[in-house]
Amino acid sequence: MTSKTNGVYDRTPLIAGNWKMNLDHQQAVTLVQKLTWILTDADHDFEKVEVAVFPPFTDLRSVQTLVAGDRLPLVYGAQDVSAEDSGAFTGEISAQFLSKLGCRYVLVGHSERRTLHGEDDAMANRKLTAALRHGLGPVLCVGEGLDVRQAGRHVEHTLAQLRGALEGLSTEQVTDLVVAYEPVWAIGTGEVAGPDDAQQMCAALRADVASRYGEEAAAGLRLLYGGSVKSSNAASILREKDVDGLLVGGASLDEAEFASIVRFEHHLLTD
Ligand SMILES: O=C(CO)COP(=O)(O)O
């Protein structure tokens, strides 16, 4: 058992909403307020199931003011971070700035950063290290494209991404990490990897960490699934043993739908 154990699950489930390039800072405040109202109204236990949102950079200050001012029980993070700490890097955002804004987490190596901005595993490694230097919790995103899946090389491909990004990390750092398995073919397409696919990959990721960093690190590591998650499929994926949470894109932009995903246990009971 690890520090993340909450007495209910082996690891505290994390339901995270990646807003991508959606919602300005005023819309962000409205969504966070409504989401918290719905969840508080439904007696959601935020200690038992952690809730995080990942708004665009320009929203973060407003979200911080709201969350701190009203002592809201959810946490937030950024969608990307610079590998550098400061200097002549026009347009980049330092992990130190994000830390100062109260971010708990930061996404690293999202497939849209990889495909649209040419980020590779070495860059993910540098960003991950920068995030850790400033006390942020990296959420490392890995996952294969359709061609790789069709060639049957998805496990080997995804494990290579994991190994590349974790290069040089200590066992302690790996123990506290969050890794999101997001098969690229399932992102924004309506195609969902089946619960079996999610479980197979998460089990492979955990086994790889166990073999390289030990059982304790593997037991602490939280593994999320992402790709066309909705309230109608969330519970069946979360029922899988090695899936500890979800990284939700489109469905996190609707407060009622996202709240329903957060309350996945309700579906487990009523399914
Ligand atoms: O990329 C994703 C989350 O990071 C998944 O996006 P969708 O849920 O919109 O498929």
The ligand as a Gaussian input file, in Angstrom:
#p B3LYP/6-31G(d) Opt

LIG

0 1
 O       -6.816000      13.837000     -25.655000
 C       -7.642000      13.568000     -24.804000
 C       -7.455000      13.994000     -23.414000
 O       -6.165000      14.466000     -23.202000
 C       -8.876000      12.808000     -25.145000
 O       -9.717000      13.646000     -25.853000
 P      -11.246000      13.172000     -26.138000
 O      -11.818000      12.736000     -24.805000
 O      -11.917000      14.391000     -26.682000
 O      -11.160000      12.024000     -27.086000

